[in-house]
Every structure is written in structure tokens, then in C-alpha cells.
């Protein structure tokens, strides 16, 4: 039986992408989901072992900057839609090596847009969905929220590369009539996140009684979004969002970094059956990174009013579920933290993360 739709998910072996792929595979057995991933340090097929043999799933190892491969995939599979998550996404890495972010996030996005434009001569029923970040908006003061109308003001090479790709996607809509939609999300957290990010890094360091590095004064504020809520929002926007529109996706869940780390320390003390307050003793304030935005906060009311989406998981529950998942999945952690991550950790913190 032929599939109703064939979708290309770029970056589907990464953190957010793997949750989205799993959701779509389960929810739409009549869709063919093609997962294209380069399998860099942050993309790992360990994230998708449970669905790798599903009849409506195909994995392709590849690079979104490879125009010949991308054109070939469009010709081979006749994609009805693209959900584009593949990106270099770590701010610290962008400061150290901005060119890789330019190549992947900007050039790679244009390669995909060109392929869609070339193959979608009849655009009806097609959609190019570009996933972006709230970091493109810059930094907020103590009050206010980012809306879809907020002017872009990126402060790091990462956010600048994502802002550029956002503008290019919208330019292809206005110039060529390519059907697109864009969403900008806040900080994601949950299972399968690569351990360079704040929460898994802290969980792993607490487990190993290692220092907990907190930038600056620890008062930087972020909105935290449960990754499965984000995947559900992407599914909803892809199927019901208005072409040409932008939707902000946030968790309504603001935390100062130090408060989040304190809460996580207390949860870990309980889960590890350690004396209360012992994990907080591991907190170490480290030199701030350049261009560190003070506060992000998302106004997701457009998504709520137009499509009825709201986050289902708040931090008290989400932090505990995240911590428990990492404690229960140490084998996954060991497999994904070899090689490149060992070197990265040593460069960032002056020592290997050994277990």
C-alpha cells in the first residue's frame, strides 16, 4: 500500500529530532518518515533504536550541505514535506568555530530550499517547515516576552546563523512562493539530550561528584520546554499552521540558571539517597562566556489561540523525569559520550569527564 505522505526530517537522530521522528512514526503509520542525519557528535542512532525497524521509517546518513545528495533524495522519495531541524546548535562551539555554523545552518538550509523549489513545481500540499530558536531575538530585560513580531537581534555566531537561515526561508516564501512555516522555540530539555547541554551535564556531574560549572553570577534566565511538548507542537504546526506564518513555542517555565541547578541538585540528592544539600556543594561559578544573553522568555499565545497548543509538563515534574531517565540509562550515556565528546569536555573544563 502506498504511503499517504513522505516527509523528510533533517537532524532526526539528534535530541529534538529523535523525539519528533518517534512521534510521527507512531502517530502516522501511513506516512513514510525519512530521517537524514550526518551523525555528528550530537546525532546518534542510539536515540532511535526502538523504532529503527518500523516499516514506515528510513534512515539516510548524509549532509544537508551536499547539494547533489539532497537533490537526489528529493528525486528518489518525492517528499511532500520537509521538517528541518539539522543544525549546529551549541553557543560555546559557535564562539570557538563560527564557520561550521555558517556552513551547516545557512548554506545547508539554502541547499534544502533550492531542492524543494526545484522539485515542488506544484506547491499545493507541500510544506517546508523550518525549526529555529528564541536566541535570534537577542536578550530581554527583567520584564517582557519575545513575540513573533519581536525584531531580530542575535548576539552569538550560533544565533546569527539561525537568524540568517530564518530570513532565507521567509525570502523563499516571498520571492518564489515556496510554502513555508517557521517556529522559534525556547530551551528544550528531557531524555536523549547530548551531555554538553546544561541539564544532562549537571546530572552526570552530580552523579560523579564532579564540579557543576555555572556561568557568571548564575542569574541568566531561560524558558524551559519539555522536548515531547515541542515535538507535539511541531506536529500540530506542520499539519494545521498557516503557510507563511511564524509560531513561537515556549514552556511558560522561566528559571534563573542557578535556581534551576539548585532544584536539580535537590532532586538528585533524593534520587541518589545522598544527604540533603550535598550536591549544591559541587556548584562552581566559572568565567562568563562572551555575548551571554541575560534573559529569554517566549510568548506562545499565538500558538495557543490559533492551534490550541499548551505545554503539558512543567519544571517540577520535568526535572525529576529528566534526572531519573539519565540515571536509568547510563549505558546510553556511555555510548554517546565517547570520542569527540571526551575531547570537547577536556577543552571546556580542563579535564576528561571519565566515569
N, C-alpha and C positions, 0 to 999 in steps of 0.2 A: 504494500500500500504506500503510495507516495506521501511525503510529508506535506503538511499544510503550509508551513513556513520553514525556511532555512536561515538561521541567524549566525552571524559572525560575532563572537565575543573576543575582543583582544585583551590580553593580560588575564585570561581566565584561570591561570594557575597561581595568581597572586592572592593576596589577602581578601580584598573585596570581591575580586573576580571569581574566586573559587566558591564563595557563598552564593553569588549570583548564578553561576553555572549549575550548581546543585539545585537551587530553587527552580530554575527553568526546566531542567531535566525531569524533575519530579512533577512539576505542575503541568507541563505541556508535553506529554508523551508523543503528540502528533507534530511537534517541532523537531527539526534537526538542529542541534546545537554544535557548532564548530568552534572549538577553542584554539585560538592562535596565541602562543606564548613563546618568548625567546628563552625562557628558563634561566634568567639571570639569578643572582643570589636571592632575590625576593620572590621568585616564581618557582614553585616546586610541585611536582605531580603527587607528592605525598599528600597534598591538600585535597586530592580528588580520588583517592584510591577506592572509596566506597561507590563511586559511580562510573569508573573507567570502562566497565564492560557493558554499559547500557546501550541498547540498540539505536537510540537516537542521539548518541554522543560520538564526536570525532575530535581527537586531539591532533593538532599540527604544530610542530616546532618551527618557529620562524620569526623573522624580524620585520616589524612594520616599516622600517626604512628601506627594505628591499622591494623596490617597485615592481620588478619582474615577478617575484613570488606573489606579491599582493594581487597584481593583475591576473596572474594565473589562477589564484584561488577564487577570485570573483567569477572568472570564466568557467571554472570547474563546478562550483557549487551553486551559482546563480543566487547569491544572497538576497533575501528580501529585506534584511535589516542588519545594521551594524550597531553594536553597543561597545563603545571604545573606552576601555579602561587602561590599556597598556601605557605606562608612563614611568619615568624615573621620578621618585616621589619623596626622597628624603632631603630635607633642607640642608643638613650638615654636608651631605655628599655634594649638593649643588654648589656649595661655597668652595669645596675643595676641587671640583671638576665641573665647571659650568657647561663645557662643550658637550658632554654626553647628554645633558638635559636639553640642549638646543637640538641635537640630532634626533633624539627619541621623541620628545614632546612636541616639537614644532615640525621638523621635517617628516617624522613618521605620521603625524596627523595629516599633513598635506598629501602624502602618498596615498593614504586611505581615502581622503576626499576625492582625489583625482580618479582613483579606481571606481568609486561609487558614481561619480559624474559620468565617466566613460561608459559604464555598464548599465546604468539606470536611465536609458533613453526615455522610457516610460516610467515616470517617477511615482505614479499612483500606487499606493500600497507599500511604498518603500520608506525607510526612515534611517537616518544616520544620527545616532544618539551619542553625544559626547559628554563624558563624565569629567567634571572639574572640581575645584576646591574653593573653599571660602578664602583662602590665602590671597587670591587675586585682588581682593578688595582692600588689602592693606591692614591697618591697625585701627582699632576703636579706642576711645577713651573709656572712662568708667561707666558711661551710660550709652544707650543706643544699640541698634542692631543692623546687620547687613540685610538689605533687601535686594530684590532683583534689579532695582534701579540705582543701587549704590555705584558710584564711579570707581573704576579700577585704579588701584594704587599699589602694585606689587612691590615688595621690599627685598626679596631674595632672588637669586637666579632661578630657583625652582618655581616660585610663584610668577615670576616674569615669563618663564617659558610656558606655563599653563595659561596665563593671560593671553599670550600671543596665539596659542592654539585655539582658545575660545573665540578670539576675534576672527581668526581664519575660518572657523566653522560657520560663524554668522555671515562672513563675507561670501562664502559659497552659497548660502541661502539667498542672500540679496542679489548677488551677481548672476548666479547660474540657475537659481530656482531649485537647488538641491534641498530636499525635505530634511530638516534637521531639528533637533531639540538639544538643549544644554541643561545640565544640572550642576549646581555647586554645593558641595557638602561640607559639613564640619568634621572634626576629628572622629575617625572610626575606631572602635575597639571591640574585642571579642576573640573567639578562637581562631587559630591559624595565622595570627599576625607575626611577621618576622621579628625576631627579638631585638632589633635595633630600636624599635619604637618604645615609647615611654613605659607603657604598662607591662608588656612582656619582659622588658629589660629589668624593671623593678621587681617583678615577680621572681624572675630567675636569680637575681642578685640576693634577694631576701632569702630564698631557698638555700643559697650557697654561702650566706653570711658575708657577702661582699658589699662594698660601699654602694650607696644609692646616689648617683650624681644628679644634682638638681641645679639647673642653670640660674645664675644671678641670685636674686632675692627670693625666687620661687613664687612670685606673685603674678606671673603671667597666667592669663585666664583663657580657657578654651571651652567650647561647647562640645560635648561628647555624645556620639551617635552609635548606638548598638549596631553592629555590622549587618545583622539579619534584618533589622528595620530598614537600613539603607537598601539592601537588596530588594525588599518588598516595595520600597518607593521607586526604585529603578524599573521594576516590572510594571508598576502602575503607570508611570510616566510614559514608558515605551508604548503601552497599549492604549492609553487614554489621554495623554498630554497633547497640547495643541502644537502643531508644527510651527517652527519659528520662535517658540517661546523658551524662556529660561525659568527654571524652578530651583529654589533654594531648599536644601534638605538639612535639617538640624534636629538635634535631640532635645531641645529645650532643657539643657542639662549643663549649666555652666559650673566650672570648677577652677579655682586657682590651683596651679600645679602642686604647690606644697600641701594644700588641703587634700588633694586627690591622693598624693603619696602617703600622707598621714592615714587616710581612711584605708588605703590598701595595706599599709603596714599592720593596722589593727586586725583586718580580715585575715591576713597571712599568719599573724600570731595565733589567732584562734584555730585556723585550719592546720597549722603545723604543731599545735599544742605547745606553744612557747609562752613564756611569761609575758603578760600584757605590757606593751611599751618597749619590748626588746628590739623589735625591728626598726623602730624610729631612731634608735641609736646609730643605725647604719647610714643615716642621711648625711651627705656631704655636699655642701654648696660649692659649685665649680664656676670657673670663669664663664661669663655670658658669651653667647655666640653673636657674631655680627648681624645687625639688621633684625634683631629679635622683636617681632611684633608683640605689643603689650596685651591686647585682648581681641579675641574673635567671638562674635555671637550672631547666630543666624535667626532671622525672622522667616519661619516656614509657613506663615499664614496663607500665602497664595496656594501652596500645595494642599493645605487643609481645606480651604474654601472651594477650590476648583475640583479636586480629585478625592477629597475625604481622607487623606493620609494623616496619621499622627504617630509619633513614636510610641512603642509599646513597652519598652524596657528603660527604666531609669537607673541611675548610678548605683544605688544601694544593692539592687539585685544584680545588675550587670557586672559590677566589680567582683562580687562573690562568684558569679558564674565563670567569669574570665579566669580568676585565680584558681578555681577548682579545676578548670579544663587544663590549664598548664601543668598543674600538679599531677593530674591523671594521665597526661600524655607526654611523659618525659622521653619516651622512645622517639616520638615525632621530633621533639626538640633536639635531641642528639643528632638525628639525621640531617636536619636543616641547618645546624649551626657549625658544620664542618667547613673546612677550606676557606672560602672567601670571607665568611663571617669572622673566623678566628683572626685573620689578618686585620679586618676592619676594626674589631674590638680593641686589638692591641694598639692600633694607631690612635683611636679615640681616647682610650683610658689608660694607656701606658702599660697594659699587661694583658695576657691572654685570659679568656673567660673560662679556662679549664674547669672541668667538673670534678 
